[in-house]
Amino acid sequence: MTSDDQSHAAALAAHRAVLGAVGGDELSERPWQHPGQPASDCDLVRLAVWRAGNEGVDPDIVMAGLGLIGAARAELDQVEAGLLFAARAAGITFQQIAVALGLGSGQAAQQRMSRVLGRLGAES
């Protein structure tokens, strides 16, 4: 792991700690989580937005939420890729996927899948 990777990982851990201390550690487990698994970055970002909107803007909480946006996006890409693979395994066509995603064509759905997999470093 390079120094940049370590610095990035440490920054993410610090953001998660800030949000964990203001309620992230007490968020209800989701049915798909393993016991004791921490809240997802998506849930922590949502917590930061909720805290800012309902309890006043705390710059530390807002900055922690902003700091986790990239990690939350990566989580959502993983979820989307999983759903796309599940859809294809279920025999759902790219045209049907396009309709569900609000895209104009099956080709657009294929291109989206390629972009998502590319962001994840996977191959389609």
DSSP file (Angstrom, degrees, kcal/mol; ACC not computed):
  #  RESIDUE AA STRUCTURE BP1 BP2  ACC     N-H-->O    O-->H-N    N-H-->O    O-->H-N    TCO  KAPPA ALPHA  PHI   PSI    X-CA   Y-CA   Z-CA
    1    1 A M              0   0    0      0, 0.0     2,-0.0     0, 0.0     0, 0.0   0.000 360.0 360.0 360.0 128.9    0.0    0.0    0.0
    2    2 A T     >  -     0   0    0      1,-0.1     4,-2.5     4,-0.0     5,-0.2  -0.272 360.0-106.5 -77.4 167.4    1.5    3.3   -1.0
    3    3 A S  H  > S+     0   0    0      1,-0.2     4,-2.5     2,-0.2     5,-0.2   0.878 122.1  52.9 -59.9 -39.4    1.7    6.4    1.2
    4    4 A D  H  > S+     0   0    0      2,-0.2     4,-2.6     1,-0.2    -1,-0.2   0.911 109.2  49.0 -63.2 -42.3   -1.1    8.0   -0.7
    5    5 A D  H  > S+     0   0    0      2,-0.2     4,-2.7     1,-0.2    -2,-0.2   0.905 112.0  48.7 -63.1 -41.5   -3.3    4.9   -0.3
    6    6 A Q  H  X S+     0   0    0     -4,-2.5     4,-2.4     2,-0.2    -2,-0.2   0.905 111.6  49.0 -65.5 -40.9   -2.6    4.9    3.5
    7    7 A S  H  X S+     0   0    0     -4,-2.5     4,-2.3     2,-0.2    -2,-0.2   0.912 112.6  48.0 -64.1 -42.4   -3.4    8.6    3.8
    8    8 A H  H  X S+     0   0    0     -4,-2.6     4,-2.5     2,-0.2    -2,-0.2   0.926 112.3  48.6 -64.4 -44.7   -6.6    8.2    1.9
    9    9 A A  H  X S+     0   0    0     -4,-2.7     4,-2.3     1,-0.2    -2,-0.2   0.890 111.5  50.2 -62.3 -39.4   -7.6    5.2    4.0
   10   10 A A  H  X S+     0   0    0     -4,-2.4     4,-2.1     2,-0.2    -1,-0.2   0.892 109.8  50.6 -66.5 -39.1   -6.8    7.1    7.2
   11   11 A A  H  X S+     0   0    0     -4,-2.3     4,-2.3     2,-0.2    -2,-0.2   0.921 110.9  48.6 -64.8 -43.4   -8.9   10.1    6.0
   12   12 A L  H  X S+     0   0    0     -4,-2.5     4,-2.6     1,-0.2    -2,-0.2   0.915 110.9  50.8 -62.1 -42.3  -11.9    7.8    5.3
   13   13 A A  H  X S+     0   0    0     -4,-2.3     4,-2.1     1,-0.2    -1,-0.2   0.887 109.6  50.7 -62.6 -38.3  -11.5    6.2    8.7
   14   14 A A  H  X S+     0   0    0     -4,-2.1     4,-2.2     2,-0.2    -1,-0.2   0.908 110.5  48.7 -66.5 -41.5  -11.4    9.6   10.3
   15   15 A H  H  X S+     0   0    0     -4,-2.3     4,-2.2     1,-0.2     5,-0.2   0.918 111.9  49.2 -63.0 -43.2  -14.6   10.6    8.5
   16   16 A R  H  X S+     0   0    0     -4,-2.6     4,-2.4     1,-0.2    -1,-0.2   0.880 109.5  52.5 -64.2 -37.0  -16.3    7.4    9.5
   17   17 A A  H  X S+     0   0    0     -4,-2.1     4,-2.1     2,-0.2    -2,-0.2   0.909 107.9  50.9 -65.8 -42.0  -15.3    8.0   13.1
   18   18 A V  H  X S+     0   0    0     -4,-2.2     4,-0.7     1,-0.2    -2,-0.2   0.948 116.2  40.6 -59.2 -48.7  -16.7   11.5   13.2
   19   19 A L  H  <>S+     0   0    0     -4,-2.2     5,-2.7     1,-0.2     3,-0.3   0.809 111.5  56.9 -74.0 -28.6  -20.1   10.2   11.8
   20   20 A G  H ><>S+     0   0    0     -4,-2.4     5,-1.7     4,-0.3     3,-1.2   0.889 104.3  53.7 -64.6 -37.9  -20.0    7.1   14.0
   21   21 A A  H 3<5S+     0   0    0     -4,-2.1    -1,-0.2     1,-0.3    -2,-0.2   0.713 107.2  51.0 -70.7 -21.2  -19.7    9.4   17.1
   22   22 A V  T 3<5S-     0   0    0     -4,-0.7    -1,-0.3    -3,-0.3    -2,-0.2   0.127 141.6 -59.6-105.9  21.4  -22.8   11.4   16.2
   23   23 A G  T X 5S+     0   0    0     -3,-1.2     3,-1.1     4,-0.0     4,-0.3   0.223 106.9 107.1 128.6 -15.1  -25.1    8.4   15.6
   24   24 A G  G > <S+     0   0    0     -5,-2.7     3,-0.9     1,-0.3    15,-0.3   0.827  80.6  56.5 -63.5 -31.3  -23.5    6.3   12.9
   25   25 A D  G 3 <S+     0   0    0     -5,-1.7    -1,-0.3    -6,-0.3    -5,-0.1   0.680 108.5  48.4 -73.5 -16.5  -22.5    3.6   15.4
   26   26 A E  G <  S+     0   0    0     -3,-1.1    -1,-0.2    -6,-0.2    -2,-0.2   0.353  79.1 126.5-105.0   5.1  -26.1    3.3   16.5
   27   27 A L  S <  S-     0   0    0     -3,-0.9     3,-0.1    -4,-0.3    -4,-0.0  -0.359  71.2 -99.5 -62.9 142.9  -27.8    3.0   13.1
   28   28 A S        -     0   0    0      1,-0.1     2,-0.1    11,-0.0    -1,-0.1  -0.337  39.1-109.4 -62.9 141.0  -30.0   -0.1   12.8
   29   29 A E        -     0   0    0     -3,-0.1    -1,-0.1     1,-0.1    10,-0.0  -0.460  29.7-126.1 -69.1 143.7  -28.4   -3.0   11.0
   30   30 A R    >   -     0   0    0     -2,-0.1     3,-1.9     4,-0.1    -1,-0.1  -0.588  23.6-111.6 -85.8 154.2  -29.8   -3.8    7.6
   31   31 A P  T 3  S+     0   0    0      0, 0.0    -1,-0.1     0, 0.0    -2,-0.1   0.765 117.3  53.4 -59.8 -24.2  -31.1   -7.3    6.9
   32   32 A W  T 3  S+     0   0    0      2,-0.1     2,-0.2     0, 0.0    -3,-0.0   0.496  90.5  97.4 -89.9  -3.7  -28.2   -7.9    4.5
   33   33 A Q  S <  S-     0   0    0     -3,-1.9     3,-0.1     4,-0.1     6,-0.0  -0.587  76.5-119.9 -86.1 147.5  -25.5   -6.9    6.9
   34   34 A H    >   -     0   0    0     -2,-0.2     3,-2.4     1,-0.1    -4,-0.1  -0.549  48.9 -82.3 -75.8 149.8  -23.5   -9.4    8.9
   35   35 A P  T 3  S+     0   0    0      0, 0.0    -1,-0.1     0, 0.0     0, 0.0  -0.299 118.1  13.8 -54.4 131.5  -23.8   -8.9   12.7
   36   36 A G  T 3  S+     0   0    0      1,-0.3    -2,-0.0    -3,-0.1    -3,-0.0   0.366  88.4 143.0  84.3  -5.2  -21.5   -6.2   13.9
   37   37 A Q    <   -     0   0    0     -3,-2.4    -1,-0.3     1,-0.1     3,-0.1  -0.479  53.0-116.1 -67.9 136.0  -20.8   -4.9   10.4
   38   38 A P        -     0   0    0      0, 0.0    -4,-0.1     0, 0.0    -1,-0.1  -0.218  38.8 -80.7 -70.3 164.1  -20.5   -1.1   10.5
   39   39 A A        -     0   0    0    -15,-0.3   -10,-0.1     1,-0.1   -19,-0.0  -0.248  53.2-103.5 -59.7 149.5  -22.9    1.2    8.7
   40   40 A S     >  -     0   0    0      1,-0.1     4,-2.2    -3,-0.1     5,-0.2  -0.323  24.1-115.4 -71.4 158.9  -22.3    1.7    5.0
   41   41 A D  H  > S+     0   0    0      1,-0.2     4,-2.5     2,-0.2    31,-0.2   0.858 118.1  57.8 -63.1 -34.0  -20.7    4.9    3.7
   42   42 A C  H  > S+     0   0    0      1,-0.2     4,-2.2     2,-0.2    -1,-0.2   0.931 107.7  46.5 -60.2 -45.1  -24.0    5.6    1.9
   43   43 A D  H  > S+     0   0    0      1,-0.2     4,-2.2     2,-0.2    -2,-0.2   0.883 111.7  51.4 -65.0 -38.0  -25.9    5.5    5.3
   44   44 A L  H  X S+     0   0    0     -4,-2.2     4,-2.1     2,-0.2    -2,-0.2   0.888 109.0  50.0 -67.9 -38.1  -23.2    7.7    6.9
   45   45 A V  H  X S+     0   0    0     -4,-2.5     4,-2.1     2,-0.2    -2,-0.2   0.920 110.9  50.1 -64.2 -42.6  -23.5   10.3    4.2
   46   46 A R  H  X S+     0   0    0     -4,-2.2     4,-2.7     1,-0.2    -2,-0.2   0.896 108.4  53.2 -61.5 -39.2  -27.3   10.3    4.6
   47   47 A L  H  X S+     0   0    0     -4,-2.2     4,-3.0     2,-0.2     5,-0.2   0.915 107.2  51.7 -60.7 -43.3  -26.8   10.7    8.4
   48   48 A A  H  X S+     0   0    0     -4,-2.1     4,-2.2     1,-0.2    -2,-0.2   0.914 111.5  46.6 -61.2 -43.3  -24.6   13.7    7.8
   49   49 A V  H  X S+     0   0    0     -4,-2.1     4,-2.1     2,-0.2    -2,-0.2   0.925 113.5  48.7 -64.3 -44.5  -27.2   15.3    5.6
   50   50 A W  H  X S+     0   0    0     -4,-2.7     4,-2.3     1,-0.2     5,-0.3   0.925 111.3  49.2 -62.2 -45.0  -30.0   14.6    8.1
   51   51 A R  H  X S+     0   0    0     -4,-3.0     4,-2.3     1,-0.2    -1,-0.2   0.910 111.6  49.7 -61.5 -41.5  -27.9   16.0   11.0
   52   52 A A  H  < S+     0   0    0     -4,-2.2     4,-0.4    -5,-0.2    -1,-0.2   0.866 116.4  42.2 -65.5 -35.8  -27.2   19.2    9.0
   53   53 A G  H  < S+     0   0    0     -4,-2.1    -1,-0.2    -5,-0.2    -2,-0.2   0.766 126.5  29.1 -82.6 -26.0  -30.9   19.6    8.1
   54   54 A N  H  < S+     0   0    0     -4,-2.3    -2,-0.2    -5,-0.2    -3,-0.2   0.640 128.7  31.2-110.6 -18.6  -32.4   18.8   11.5
   55   55 A E  S  < S-     0   0    0     -4,-2.3    -3,-0.2    -5,-0.3    -2,-0.1   0.219 114.0 -89.3-128.1  15.0  -29.9   19.7   14.1
   56   56 A G        -     0   0    0     -4,-0.4     2,-0.7    -5,-0.1    -1,-0.3   0.081  55.6 -65.0  88.5 153.9  -28.0   22.7   12.6
   57   57 A V        -     0   0    0     -4,-0.1    -5,-0.1    -3,-0.1     3,-0.1  -0.663  44.9-173.1 -84.7 115.2  -25.0   22.6   10.4
   58   58 A D    >>  -     0   0    0     -2,-0.7     4,-2.4     1,-0.1     3,-0.6  -0.940  18.1-147.5-103.3 114.6  -21.9   21.3   12.2
   59   59 A P  H 3> S+     0   0    0      0, 0.0     4,-2.7     0, 0.0     5,-0.2   0.832  96.1  55.1 -54.5 -35.4  -18.9   21.9    9.9
   60   60 A D  H 3> S+     0   0    0      2,-0.2     4,-2.0     1,-0.2     5,-0.1   0.905 110.5  44.9 -65.2 -40.5  -17.1   18.7   11.1
   61   61 A I  H <> S+     0   0    0     -3,-0.6     4,-2.4     2,-0.2    -1,-0.2   0.916 114.3  48.8 -69.4 -43.1  -20.1   16.5   10.3
   62   62 A V  H  X S+     0   0    0     -4,-2.4     4,-2.7     1,-0.2    -2,-0.2   0.921 112.3  48.5 -62.8 -43.7  -20.7   18.1    6.9
   63   63 A M  H  X S+     0   0    0     -4,-2.7     4,-2.3    -5,-0.2    -1,-0.2   0.881 110.5  51.3 -65.1 -37.4  -17.0   17.7    6.0
   64   64 A A  H  X S+     0   0    0     -4,-2.0     4,-0.9    -5,-0.2    -1,-0.2   0.921 111.2  48.4 -64.5 -42.9  -17.0   14.1    7.2
   65   65 A G  H >< S+     0   0    0     -4,-2.4     3,-0.8     1,-0.2     4,-0.4   0.928 112.5  47.8 -61.9 -45.4  -20.1   13.5    4.9
   66   66 A L  H >< S+     0   0    0     -4,-2.7     3,-1.2     1,-0.2     4,-0.4   0.880 107.0  57.9 -62.6 -37.2  -18.4   15.2    2.0
   67   67 A G  H 3< S+     0   0    0     -4,-2.3     4,-0.3     1,-0.3    -1,-0.2   0.717 107.0  48.4 -66.4 -20.5  -15.3   13.2    2.6
   68   68 A L  T <X S+     0   0    0     -4,-0.9     4,-2.7    -3,-0.8    -1,-0.3   0.445  82.2  96.0 -98.2  -1.3  -17.2    9.9    2.2
   69   69 A I  H <> S+     0   0    0     -3,-1.2     4,-2.6    -4,-0.4     5,-0.2   0.920  85.1  48.6 -56.5 -47.2  -19.1   10.8   -1.0
   70   70 A G  H  > S+     0   0    0     -4,-0.4     4,-2.0     1,-0.2    -1,-0.2   0.910 113.1  47.0 -61.2 -42.3  -16.5    9.1   -3.2
   71   71 A A  H  > S+     0   0    0     -4,-0.3     4,-2.0     2,-0.2    -1,-0.2   0.877 111.7  51.5 -66.8 -37.4  -16.6    5.9   -1.1
   72   72 A A  H  X S+     0   0    0     -4,-2.7     4,-2.4   -31,-0.2    -2,-0.2   0.900 108.5  51.5 -65.8 -40.2  -20.4    6.0   -1.1
   73   73 A R  H  X S+     0   0    0     -4,-2.6     4,-2.3    -5,-0.2    -2,-0.2   0.908 108.4  51.3 -61.7 -41.0  -20.5    6.3   -4.9
   74   74 A A  H  X S+     0   0    0     -4,-2.0     4,-1.9     2,-0.2    -1,-0.2   0.895 108.9  51.4 -64.0 -39.2  -18.2    3.3   -5.1
   75   75 A E  H  X S+     0   0    0     -4,-2.0     4,-2.2     1,-0.2    -2,-0.2   0.933 110.1  49.0 -60.4 -45.9  -20.6    1.3   -2.9
   76   76 A L  H  X S+     0   0    0     -4,-2.4     4,-2.9     1,-0.2    -2,-0.2   0.864 107.4  54.8 -65.8 -35.1  -23.5    2.3   -5.1
   77   77 A D  H  X S+     0   0    0     -4,-2.3     4,-2.7     2,-0.2    -1,-0.2   0.904 108.1  50.1 -61.3 -40.5  -21.6    1.2   -8.2
   78   78 A Q  H  X S+     0   0    0     -4,-1.9     4,-2.2     2,-0.2    -2,-0.2   0.904 111.6  47.8 -64.6 -40.8  -21.0   -2.2   -6.6
   79   79 A V  H  X S+     0   0    0     -4,-2.2     4,-2.3     2,-0.2    -2,-0.2   0.932 112.6  48.7 -64.7 -45.4  -24.8   -2.4   -5.8
   80   80 A E  H  X S+     0   0    0     -4,-2.9     4,-2.7     1,-0.2    -2,-0.2   0.922 110.8  50.3 -61.7 -44.2  -25.7   -1.4   -9.4
   81   81 A A  H  X S+     0   0    0     -4,-2.7     4,-2.7     1,-0.2     5,-0.2   0.915 109.8  51.4 -60.2 -42.7  -23.2   -3.9  -10.9
   82   82 A G  H  X S+     0   0    0     -4,-2.2     4,-2.3     1,-0.2    -1,-0.2   0.909 111.7  46.3 -60.7 -42.7  -24.7   -6.6   -8.7
   83   83 A L  H  X S+     0   0    0     -4,-2.3     4,-2.7     2,-0.2    -2,-0.2   0.889 111.7  51.3 -67.9 -38.5  -28.2   -5.8   -9.8
   84   84 A L  H  X S+     0   0    0     -4,-2.7     4,-2.4     2,-0.2    -2,-0.2   0.928 112.1  46.0 -64.9 -43.8  -27.2   -5.6  -13.5
   85   85 A F  H  X S+     0   0    0     -4,-2.7     4,-2.5     2,-0.2    -2,-0.2   0.910 113.6  49.7 -63.6 -40.9  -25.5   -9.1  -13.3
   86   86 A A  H  X S+     0   0    0     -4,-2.3     4,-1.7    -5,-0.2    -2,-0.2   0.905 110.0  51.2 -64.0 -40.9  -28.6  -10.5  -11.4
   87   87 A A  H  <>S+     0   0    0     -4,-2.7     5,-2.6     1,-0.2    -2,-0.2   0.935 112.1  45.5 -61.4 -46.5  -30.9   -9.0  -14.1
   88   88 A R  H ><5S+     0   0    0     -4,-2.4     3,-1.5     1,-0.2    -1,-0.2   0.899 111.2  52.7 -65.5 -39.3  -28.9  -10.6  -16.9
   89   89 A A  H 3<5S+     0   0    0     -4,-2.5    -1,-0.2     1,-0.3    -2,-0.2   0.809 106.5  54.8 -65.0 -28.2  -28.7  -13.9  -15.1
   90   90 A A  T 3<5S-     0   0    0     -4,-1.7    -1,-0.3    -5,-0.2    -2,-0.2   0.425 123.0-107.0 -84.0   0.9  -32.5  -13.8  -14.7
   91   91 A G  T < 5 +     0   0    0     -3,-1.5     2,-0.3     1,-0.3    -3,-0.2   0.608  65.6 154.5  85.4  11.7  -32.9  -13.4  -18.5
   92   92 A I      < -     0   0    0     -5,-2.6    -1,-0.3    -6,-0.2    -2,-0.1  -0.586  40.2-127.6 -75.2 132.8  -33.8   -9.7  -18.4
   93   93 A T     >  -     0   0    0     -2,-0.3     4,-2.3     1,-0.1     5,-0.2  -0.324  16.1-114.7 -78.5 161.5  -32.9   -8.0  -21.7
   94   94 A F  H  > S+     0   0    0      1,-0.2     4,-2.6     2,-0.2    15,-0.1   0.833 118.6  57.6 -63.8 -30.8  -30.9   -4.8  -21.9
   95   95 A Q  H  > S+     0   0    0      2,-0.2     4,-1.9     1,-0.2    -1,-0.2   0.919 107.6  46.4 -65.2 -41.9  -34.0   -3.1  -23.3
   96   96 A Q  H  > S+     0   0    0      2,-0.2     4,-2.1     1,-0.2    -2,-0.2   0.896 112.2  50.7 -65.9 -39.6  -35.9   -4.1  -20.2
   97   97 A I  H  X S+     0   0    0     -4,-2.3     4,-2.2     1,-0.2    -2,-0.2   0.910 106.9  55.2 -62.5 -41.7  -33.0   -2.9  -18.0
   98   98 A A  H  X>S+     0   0    0     -4,-2.6     5,-3.3     1,-0.2     4,-0.8   0.909 106.9  49.9 -58.3 -43.3  -33.0    0.4  -20.0
   99   99 A V  H ><5S+     0   0    0     -4,-1.9     3,-0.8     1,-0.2    -1,-0.2   0.933 110.8  49.2 -61.4 -45.4  -36.7    1.0  -19.2
  100  100 A A  H 3<5S+     0   0    0     -4,-2.1    -1,-0.2     1,-0.2    -2,-0.2   0.853 115.3  44.2 -62.8 -34.5  -36.0    0.3  -15.5
  101  101 A L  H 3<5S-     0   0    0     -4,-2.2    -1,-0.2    -5,-0.1    -2,-0.2   0.496 114.8-114.4 -89.2  -3.9  -33.1    2.7  -15.4
  102  102 A G  T <<5 +     0   0    0     -3,-0.8    -3,-0.2    -4,-0.8     2,-0.2   0.800  67.7 144.0  75.6  28.2  -34.9    5.4  -17.5
  103  103 A L      < -     0   0    0     -5,-3.3    -1,-0.2    -6,-0.2    -2,-0.1  -0.597  55.8-124.6 -99.1 163.4  -32.5    5.0  -20.4
  104  104 A G  S    S+     0   0    0     -2,-0.2     2,-0.3     1,-0.1    -1,-0.1   0.668  79.8   7.2 -84.2 -17.3  -33.5    5.3  -24.1
  105  105 A S     >  -     0   0    0      1,-0.1     4,-1.6   -11,-0.1     5,-0.1  -0.985  68.7-106.9-158.7 163.9  -32.3    2.0  -25.4
  106  106 A G  H  > S+     0   0    0     -2,-0.3     4,-2.3     1,-0.2     5,-0.2   0.857 119.7  57.6 -62.3 -35.4  -30.8   -1.4  -24.7
  107  107 A Q  H  > S+     0   0    0      1,-0.2     4,-2.5     2,-0.2    -1,-0.2   0.898 103.5  52.4 -62.8 -39.7  -27.5   -0.1  -26.1
  108  108 A A  H  > S+     0   0    0      1,-0.2     4,-2.3     2,-0.2    -1,-0.2   0.881 108.7  50.8 -63.1 -37.2  -27.5    2.7  -23.6
  109  109 A A  H  X S+     0   0    0     -4,-1.6     4,-2.4     2,-0.2    -2,-0.2   0.900 110.0  49.5 -66.7 -40.6  -28.0    0.1  -20.8
  110  110 A Q  H  X S+     0   0    0     -4,-2.3     4,-2.2     2,-0.2    -2,-0.2   0.912 111.6  49.2 -62.7 -42.1  -25.1   -2.0  -22.1
  111  111 A Q  H  X S+     0   0    0     -4,-2.5     4,-2.4     2,-0.2    -2,-0.2   0.899 110.0  51.1 -65.1 -39.9  -22.9    1.2  -22.2
  112  112 A R  H  X S+     0   0    0     -4,-2.3     4,-2.8     2,-0.2     5,-0.2   0.925 108.7  51.2 -62.7 -43.4  -23.9    2.0  -18.7
  113  113 A M  H  X S+     0   0    0     -4,-2.4     4,-2.7     1,-0.2     5,-0.2   0.917 109.9  50.3 -59.9 -42.4  -23.0   -1.4  -17.5
  114  114 A S  H  X S+     0   0    0     -4,-2.2     4,-2.2     2,-0.2    -1,-0.2   0.904 111.4  48.3 -62.4 -41.4  -19.6   -1.1  -19.2
  115  115 A R  H  X S+     0   0    0     -4,-2.4     4,-2.3     2,-0.2    -2,-0.2   0.924 112.3  48.2 -65.7 -43.8  -19.1    2.3  -17.5
  116  116 A V  H  X S+     0   0    0     -4,-2.8     4,-1.5     1,-0.2    -2,-0.2   0.945 114.1  45.9 -61.9 -47.9  -20.1    1.0  -14.0
  117  117 A L  H  X>S+     0   0    0     -4,-2.7     5,-3.0     1,-0.2     4,-0.6   0.866 110.5  54.9 -64.0 -35.4  -17.8   -2.0  -14.4
  118  118 A G  H ><5S+     0   0    0     -4,-2.2     3,-0.9    -5,-0.2    -1,-0.2   0.902 105.5  51.3 -63.1 -41.1  -15.0    0.2  -15.7
  119  119 A R  H 3<5S+     0   0    0     -4,-2.3    -1,-0.2     1,-0.3    -2,-0.2   0.821 111.5  48.7 -65.3 -28.8  -15.3    2.4  -12.6
  120  120 A L  H 3<5S-     0   0    0     -4,-1.5    -1,-0.3    -5,-0.2    -2,-0.2   0.539 115.6-116.9 -85.9  -7.3  -15.0   -0.8  -10.5
  121  121 A G  T <<5S+     0   0    0     -3,-0.9    -3,-0.2    -4,-0.6     2,-0.2   0.676  73.8 128.6  79.3  16.7  -12.0   -2.0  -12.4
  122  122 A A      < -     0   0    0     -5,-3.0     2,-0.4    -6,-0.2    -1,-0.3  -0.505  57.4-120.7 -99.0 170.2  -14.0   -5.0  -13.7
  123  123 A E              0   0    0     -2,-0.2    -9,-0.0    -3,-0.1    -5,-0.0  -0.906 360.0 360.0-111.5 141.9  -14.5   -6.3  -17.2
  124  124 A S              0   0    0     -2,-0.4    -1,-0.1   -10,-0.1   -10,-0.1   0.467 360.0 360.0 -84.9 360.0  -17.9   -6.7  -18.8
